[in-house]
């Protein structure tokens, strides 16, 4: 193992704007808005402000699943938040999410609008609101919530840890990559062992636990996330692979992955969604054909 250059932390840390690699411009050590910008509001009670990262996909997948299950009240407007341009630091977005992270949701279905931030909180709110994809009581509900919060606690190791140091850090640090690769493989093993004994994470039924975990760990199993699938040996987790493919085959999942997507194949991008018909008429390749 190559020894890194010695580093002695200063007595008081100061922010170096040039540090942080590819995403240095979207991270800062203070909160609050940087500019005034109101958020748009569409025609539906549910207004989503997001981007198709794994955390953003959780919410759009659930909304598409709710609509597929016949919950017409789950119709929504999805507005693209360009985090690379700093949209998340606009005053309107910060009013919805003081943490300046996507996704953020305004539920305007009641007498007073309700703001929701943190993807797990949004999933729980929607599942309870529509009485779907969440067991109502007992051990099954406890199992579902345990896996939901497992994901919320684990993602920083996968994304902020492994993903950052393996794919995005300006300098490859062997110790950091090894440390987070070890933790990520442990998490993959946790999932694989659970899925050896259960069809879905909470039991026999597909729930918000699966919807929360799949964009992260299913994305890793598919080789989409950070380009680290081969490095982590994801093909060895056979039960995780089975679960990943079963969820990927769901039409609502395929639609949910497209919403607020601004990269990749143009035909898989639906940058904003305001109606279910948008999937047929407004995919990005039809808005701006390649070439």
Residue pairs with C-beta under 8 A, 6 or more apart in sequence:
1 174
1 175
1 178
2 174
4 173
4 174
4 175
15 28
15 29
17 24
18 24
19 170
20 27
20 170
21 164
21 168
21 169
21 170
22 168
22 170
23 168
25 84
25 86
26 83
26 84
26 86
26 88
31 94
31 98
31 99
31 100
32 94
32 98
33 89
33 90
33 91
33 93
33 94
34 86
34 89
34 90
35 86
35 89
35 90
35 91
36 90
36 91
37 87
37 90
37 91
37 92
37 93
38 90
38 91
38 92
39 47
39 49
39 79
39 90
39 92
39 93
39 95
39 96
39 106
40 79
41 47
41 77
41 106
41 108
42 77
42 79
42 274
43 77
43 274
44 75
44 76
44 77
44 274
45 73
45 75
45 107
45 108
45 109
46 63
46 74
46 75
46 76
46 77
46 105
46 106
46 107
46 108
46 109
47 76
47 77
47 79
47 105
47 106
47 108
48 59
48 60
48 63
48 76
48 77
48 78
48 79
48 103
48 104
48 105
48 260
49 79
49 81
49 93
49 96
49 102
49 103
49 104
49 105
49 106
50 56
50 59
50 60
50 78
50 79
50 80
50 81
50 102
50 103
50 104
50 259
50 260
51 80
51 81
51 82
51 83
51 102
51 103
51 260
51 262
52 60
52 257
52 258
52 259
52 260
52 261
52 262
53 102
54 155
54 159
54 215
54 216
54 219
54 225
55 101
55 102
55 103
55 119
55 155
55 215
56 102
56 103
56 119
56 260
57 215
57 256
57 257
58 103
58 119
58 122
58 123
58 211
58 212
58 215
59 103
59 105
59 119
59 122
59 123
59 126
60 78
60 255
60 256
60 257
60 259
60 260
60 273
61 211
61 214
61 215
61 252
61 253
61 256
61 257
62 123
62 126
62 127
62 133
62 208
62 211
62 256
63 74
63 76
63 126
63 256
64 252
64 253
64 255
64 256
64 259
65 132
65 133
65 211
65 250
65 252
65 253
65 256
66 74
66 126
66 130
66 132
66 133
67 74
67 75
67 252
67 276
68 251
68 252
69 132
71 130
71 132
73 109
73 130
74 126
74 130
75 275
75 276
76 273
77 272
77 273
77 274
78 259
78 260
78 272
78 273
78 274
79 260
79 272
80 260
80 262
80 271
80 272
81 87
81 88
81 93
81 102
81 104
81 260
82 262
83 102
87 93
88 94
88 97
88 100
88 101
88 102
89 100
93 100
93 104
94 100
95 115
96 104
96 105
96 106
96 115
96 117
97 104
97 115
97 117
98 117
99 117
99 118
101 117
103 117
103 119
103 122
104 115
104 116
104 117
105 115
105 116
105 117
105 122
105 125
106 113
106 114
106 115
106 116
107 113
107 114
107 115
107 116
107 125
107 129
108 114
114 125
116 122
116 125
118 152
119 152
119 212
120 148
120 149
120 151
120 152
120 212
123 148
123 208
123 211
123 212
124 134
124 145
124 148
124 208
127 133
127 134
127 207
127 208
128 134
133 206
133 207
133 208
133 211
134 141
134 144
134 207
134 208
135 141
135 143
135 144
135 202
135 205
135 207
140 202
140 203
140 205
143 201
143 202
143 203
143 209
144 201
144 202
144 207
144 208
144 209
145 209
146 209
147 194
147 201
147 202
147 209
147 212
147 213
148 208
148 209
148 212
150 190
150 213
151 209
151 212
151 213
151 216
152 212
154 187
154 216
155 216
157 180
157 183
157 184
157 187
158 180
158 184
158 187
158 216
158 217
158 220
158 225
159 216
161 176
161 179
161 180
161 183
161 184
162 177
162 180
162 181
162 183
162 184
162 226
162 228
163 225
163 226
163 228
165 172
165 173
165 176
165 177
165 180
166 177
166 180
166 181
166 226
166 228
166 231
167 226
167 227
167 228
169 176
181 228
181 231
181 232
184 220
184 232
185 232
185 233
187 217
188 217
188 220
188 221
188 232
188 234
188 237
188 240
189 237
191 201
191 213
191 217
191 237
191 239
191 240
191 243
192 237
192 238
192 239
192 240
193 239
194 201
195 201
195 239
195 240
195 242
195 243
196 239
198 204
199 243
200 206
200 207
200 209
200 210
200 243
201 207
201 209
201 210
201 213
202 209
202 210
206 247
210 243
210 247
214 244
214 247
214 253
215 257
216 225
217 240
217 244
218 240
218 243
218 244
218 247
218 248
219 225
220 226
220 228
220 229
220 232
220 234
221 229
221 234
221 237
221 240
221 241
221 244
222 229
222 244
222 248
223 229
223 230
223 234
229 235
234 240
234 241
235 241
247 253
248 254
255 279
257 268
258 268
258 269
258 270
258 279
258 283
259 270
259 273
260 270
260 271
260 272
260 273
261 268
261 269
261 270
261 271
261 284
262 269
262 271
262 284
263 269
266 283
266 284
266 285
266 288
266 289
266 290
267 283
267 284
267 285
268 283
269 283
269 284
269 285
270 278
270 279
270 282
270 283
270 284
271 284
271 287
272 278
272 282
273 279
